[in-house]
Amino acid sequence: MKLHVGLLERYGGTPEEIEARGLAAARALLPPMGLSPEQETVALAVVRATADPTLAGLLRFHPRAVEEAVAALQRRATIVVDSNVTAAGLDSRLLTRLGCPPLVAISLPDAAQEAAHRRITRSAAGMLLARDALQGALAVVGTAPTALLALLDMVDSGEARPAAVVGVPVGLVAAPEAKEELQRRPLPWIALEGPRGGAAVAAAIVNAIMGIACRRSEAREEAKGGDEQ
């Protein structure tokens, strides 16, 4: 008797198989970009998360961005995120392994009141209220251009100095300008040119960086263990 082959069996696979197939497909789609291995890891993650290889060509990297972000995560830096949507895409297993607490700016208790008082968006108000948490943090903006603008204002005034910024908000209003301004700042950043971007892109970038940080930490521990034997 011939057994029926279901759709899950036909198109699916184990998590490991799906990950390997996705990575191979993304690598085949990634155009030559002259990236470092770490930057390529980030670009591949974006292509995998969005199935859109054109986004890889819009990625821009400060030369030290990935290294500074990895170093911050290895120090257990706070990850300050603009919105719950962006935060939802972060890999909880990697967050736990690194011991990096995420802080969602828009969800801070006084964000709504501050926004009403200043007549600004809740995202911008939340980022302003996260001022202290931003020191040495990895700042991540995926959905709210105004949050990135607020962050850059604090950087310009000396009120905030994050270790690195992932600024890839989506939007037809203020998003392209915010990302252009980010690239003019003398701090490590990863940006996506133009109006495109979003929470999925931001989360993919951060997850890729967290993966690099975890692999390096594990390699260091293995080397340390070998030296002690």
N, C-alpha and C positions, 0 to 999 in steps of 0.2 A: 504494500500500500504506500503510495507516494504521499509524503507529508507536505502540508501546505507551508510555503515559505512566506512569513509575514514581512511587512514593510520594514519593521525594526531590524529584522535579521538581514534583509536584503541591502538596506542602505546604511545601517548603523554599524556598530562595532564596539569594542571595549573602549573605555576612556583613553587608554594609551594609544590605541589604533587611530581613534578620531583625532587626537592631538597630533600624531605623526603625519596623518594625511593632510590635516589643516596647515601644518607648518610647511610641508612640501608644496602644497598648492600656493601658499602665500609667497614662498621663495621663488616659484616659477613666475609669479606675476610681478614681483618686485623689479622695477627698472634699475639699471646701473646708476648708482648715485654717489659713489666714492665715499661711503660712510665708514666710520670705524666699526669694529665688530659689535661694540656695545650699542652704537647708534643704529646699526642694522637690526639688532635684536628688537629695539623699540619700534622701528619702522615695520618690521614683520608682524609685530603684535598689533599694530594699527590696521594693517591689511587683513589680518585674520579676523579681527573684531568687527570690521566693517564690510569685508568682501569688496573693498574699493581701492584698487592699487593707485588710483590717481591721488589719493590723499597722501601717500608716501612722498610724492613729489612736492607737496606743499609743506612738508615738515621742515622746520629750521631749528638748528641746534647751536647754542652757545658752545664753544669748544670744551668748556669744563662742566657743562650741565649734568651729563650723566654721572660723571665721577663725583661731583659734589653732592648730587642727590643720593647716590649710593652711600657715600660716607655719612651723610646725615641719617639715613635709615639705619646704618650700622651703629650709630650712636643712640638709637631709639628715639629719634626726633619725632615730634608731633607732625601729623599730616593734616594740615588745615585745608578743608575742602569747601567749595562754595555752596554746594547744594546736596540735598538728600539723594537726588538722582545720581549725581556723580559718585557719592559715597557708596551707593548700593552696588556699583560695579566693581568695587575693590575686593580683591581676593582675601576673604577672612582668614584663611589658613596662613597666607603669607604675612598678614598683619600680626597674627598671633606668634608666628615663629620669630619675627623680628622684634616684637614687643613695641610696636609703634602705634600709639593711640590716635585714631582719627577724630578730628574735631570738625563738626559741620557748622559753618559760620551762620547760615540762615536760620539754624535751629537754636541759636543762643537765646536765652530767655528774654532779653530786652531788645531783640532785633526789630520786632514789629513796632514797638513804641519809639525806638530811635529812628526808624524809617519814617514814621508819621511826623515826628518832630522836625526832622531835617528835610522832609519832602523828597526822599530818595527811595530807591528800591530796598526791599528787605535784604537782598543779597549784598548790596553795598554796605548797608548798615551793619549786617552781621560781620562782614570782613573788617570794618572799622572797629567793632567791638572785640575782634580776635587779635587786636594789636599785640598784646603781650605774648600770646601763644605763637605768633609768627616769628619770634626771634629764634633763628637757627632751624626753623621748620621747613618742611617741604610744602609749599603752597600750591594748591591745585584748583584751577578754574576750568570747568567744562561747560557750564550752561549760562553763566551770567556775566556778560561783558562789563556791567557796572561794578561787579565785585573785583574784577581785574583792574579797572580804573581806580577804584578806591585803594586797592593794594599798592598800585604804583604811586599814588599821591602820598601814601605813608612812607614808601621807599624814598621818594624825593625829599620829603621833609625830615628824614632821618628817624622817623618813629618806628619803622619796622625794617628788619633785615633778615629775610628768609634765607636759608642756605641755597635754595633753588626754587624756581617757579615753573610749573607746567601750566601754560596759558593757551588753552585751545577752545575758548567759548564759541558757540555757534550763534549766528544772528545777522540780520540785515542792517541793524542799527547798532552802531558803536563797536561791534565785534572786530571788524577789520582794523579800525583805528586803535583799539585797545591792544591788539596783538602787534601792530606796528610800533606803538609806544614801548611795549615790553622789550622789543628787540633793540631799542635804543638805550636801554638801561644797562649799567655796568655791573650786572649780577648774573649768575648762571640761569639760563632759561631754555625752555623748549616751547616752540610756538608752531602754529599752523596758519599759514598765510591765507588771507581772504575771509569771507563770511562763514565758511564751513568749519566743522568741528563738532563738539558736543560731548556729552557725558561718556558715551561709549569710547570715544577717542581718548579722553582724559584718563579714564580708568585703565584702558589698555596700556597706555604709556606708563602709568604708575605701577601696574602689575608687572610689566616687563622689568622695570627698574628694581622692584622688590625681588623679583626672581634672580636678577644679577647679584643683589646684595646677599640673598640667602646662599647662593652657590659659592660666593666668595667666602662667606663666613664658614660654611661647611668645609671648604678646601683648607682654610686656615686651621680649623680644628683638627682635621685629619693630619695635616703636616705637623701640628703640635703634638698629636698623639704618637706619630711615628718617631719624633725626636726623643720622646720620653721613654721609648722602649729600649 
